[in-house]
């Protein structure tokens, strides 16, 4: 594999997610790095990843990142908690540019929040995420490395991603009933912080926050991931200082029209029609592209 760093400051940042949730990371990147050109890839034909095996998730992630490498990015952002939890120990070594995920920044932010709130001794951090992320135990492991006195209570929430991608608003009675059932056991433990362990979940942040109460700080890893991306590019000397504002191009493997309508809710405005990519072509992307 060619590890020579041939990227320039004007090269784009590639962002990958299993579906639409990674657009919350796009939004955070646009706010923090407005001059950067962003390329988003949503594997909407094969979403959700959260119910699939780690082997399948790793294979899909490889294919999608190889596709993004064809755009000559200077950085790859895995805006998917499931991939970050199950495959990010493998993927960075396979590509010629840095690969960062959302899990480590989110875990660090949760530890920081817990340390500010707790008085002494052990405290509890809540985590809601996909089944694969919960099963991986990756958040608990990452948090334990930073502070072994923080106890993580996780809950898989498989219904949330479909409801968000269907466009169900936070005030929908079905959404509120589902959230009440998911959050109830964690709320009873009075967590100092709650990690939104899927990039879809910030769409429901307002109702989650109201349900848990002001004593629990919500942790949205999107902002922390954007900060980590900015720090990485600064260290590499690849922050774009030339253009006045960067652009966004989106690629999807299915449902381009639905993506456009839902994405406009995520980003707060129209984004235009995404480019469709045949998922069968992903399986033929040669290794030499990386």
N, C-alpha and C positions, 0 to 999 in steps of 0.2 A: 504493500500500500504506500502511495506517495504521501508523505507527511509534510512536504514543503509547504510553507504558508505563502501562497501566492495571492491572497485576498487583498483588496484595497479598501479604503474607508468608504468608498461609494458602493461597495458590494452590498447586497441585501441581507436581511436577517430572515432565515427560514423558520417558520413556526408550524408545528404539527400537532394535530389532535385527532382522536378517533371520530369526532363529529363537530359539533358547534361550540362546545364549552370553552375551547381554547380561544375563542374570540374575546373572552374577558381578559386574557393575557395580551391579546392584540391591543385592546383598548388601553391597558396599562402601559404598554410599550409606546403607543402613540402619544400618551401624555408625558411620559418621561423622556422619550427620544423622538421628538417630532420630526427631526430631519432624516430619520432612517427610512429606507425603503423596506417594506415588509411583504413577505410572500407567505400566505397561509394555505395549508393543505389539510382539508378535513376528509377523513376516510368514511364518508357518510353512508356508503354502501354496506359497510361491515360493522357499523356501530350497533350495539354497545360493545366495548372491549371488556367491560367490568365483569361480565359473566363467562368470559372465555378463559381457557387454560393459559398459564404463563408461557408455554411454548408457542401457542398460537399468537398471543400478544406480541412476543418478541419477533416472530416471523413477519407479522403485519407491520410492526414498527420499522423493521429493517427496510422493507419494501418502500414505505412512505418516505423515509429519510433519504434513501437512495434517489428517489424521484426529486426531492428538493435539492440534492447535490448537483443535479443537472443545471440549476440556476446559479451555480457558483456562489453560494452564500459565504459570509464570513463567520457566521455563528448559526447553530441549530438550537432551537428551543423546543423541548418536548413539553407541550402545554397540556399534558394528560397525566393525571395522577396515577392511573392504572399502569401506564407504561413506565412512569417514573418509579413506581413502587416495585415493579416486577422485572424490569429490563435495563434500567439505567446503570447497573453494575457491569453490563456487557457492552452496550452500544457506544460509549465514548471512544473505546479503543478501536472501533471499526471505521472511523471517519477522519478525514484530513483536516477538519475544523472542530473547534470545541463544541460539545453537546452539553447543555444544561437542562435540568428538569425543574418541576415545581415543588417537589417534596422537600428537599433540603431547605430551601428558603422558607417554606411554610412552617416546618418544624422549628427552625431557629426563631421565627417570629412568635410562635406559641410559647417557647421557653422564655423569651424576653418578656412577654405579657404576663406569664405566670409569676416570674420573679418580681415583677413590679407590684402585683396584687397581694401575693401571699405574705403572711407575717413571718412564719418560720416552719420548718419541717416539710412534710409531704403536702402536695396539693394535686388536684385532678384536672386534667385537660380532656375535653370531649373531642371526638372525631366522628364525623359522618362522611361516608365515602362509598365507593362501589364495593361489591363483594370481593373482587380480586384485590383491591387495595387493602381492605380489612384483613383478608386471609394472609397477605404477605407479611403483616406485622411490621412493615417498613417504617411507618411513622413512629411507632413505639420504640423501635430500635434506634432511629435517628435522634429522638428526644432523649432516650436514656444515655446516649453518648455525651449529650450536652449537659444533662442534669438528671441523675438517677433518682432524685427525690420526687420527680414529676410522674404521676400515674396516669396512663392514657386509657380512656374508656371509649371503645369504638363501636359503631353501629353501621351495618350495611344498609343502604337505602336504595334498593334496586328500582323503585318506582319513580324516583325523582327525575332522572335523566329523560325517560320517555315523556313525562308530563311537561317538562320544560321544552323539549323539542316539538311537542304537539302545540305549544303556544299557550298552555294553561296559565293564567295570571296568578300571582301570589295570593290574591284575595278570593280565588275560586274555592268553594266549600270542600271539594274533593282534595285539593292541595292542602288546605288547612287541616283536614282530618288525617291525611297521611302523615304530615309533618308532626302533628300532635302525638301520633302513635310512635313514630321514630324517635322523637326528642324526649318523650316522657321519662324513660328510664335514666337517661343521662342528666336531665334537668334535676331529677331527685337527688343527685349527688353533688349539686351546687358547684359545677366546674368553674374554674377561674377563667378559662378560655375555651372556645369551641373552634376547631379547625374545620373549615369547609373543604373537605378533602376530595373535591371534584370541581373542576373549573366551571361546570354548569351551575353549581349551587349558589353563587353570588346573585343570580337572578332572583332567588327567594330570600336574600339576606335580610330584607326588612321584616318579613314575617317570622323568620328564624330568630332574629334579634328580639322581637317583641315577645316571642314565646319563652325564651330563656331568661329575659330580664337584663337590666343594665349591669348587674354584677358579673355577667359573663361577657368577655370580649371576643368578638368574632374575628377569626384569622382568615383573611382572603390571601391566598398565596400568589395571586396574580401580580399584585403590587410589589411583593418581595421578589418575585421572579424577574420583573422588569428592572428592579434595582440591581439584582445579580447580573443581568445581561449588560447593563450600563457599566458596572464595575469591571466585568470581563473585557469588554471592548476598550475601556480606558486603559487597562493594563496592557492590552495588545497594541495600543496606539491606533485603533481602527474606528474610533468615533467619527461619524460623518459631520464635518463642519462646513461643507460646501453648499449643499442645497438648502433652500429656505424651508421646505416641507417635503417629507417623504410621501410615497404613495403606498397603496395596498392592492395586491392582486390575490385573488382567492381561487383555489382549485378544489374540486370536490369529486367524489367517485359516484355520486348519485344525487337525485332530487335537487337540481340546481335552482329551480324556481322557489321551492320551499326553503332552501338555504337562504336565498336572497331576502325573503320576508322575515324569517326568524332572526337572521343576522342583523337586520336593521334594528331589531329590538335590543340586541346585545350591544351594538355600537352606537345606538342613539341617532341613527340616520341612515339613509340609503347608501348601499355600497356597490350596486350594480350587479349584473349577472356574473356568477362565477364561471370558471372554465371547467368543463367536464373532462375527467380522466377515466378511461376504461380500466377498471380494477384488474382485469386480466393482463393488461400491459405491465402493471406493477410487478408481476411475477417474473417478467422477462427482463427487468432492468438489470444490466450486467454489473458484476462486482467491480469492474474497472472504473465505474462512475464514481466510486468512493475513494 
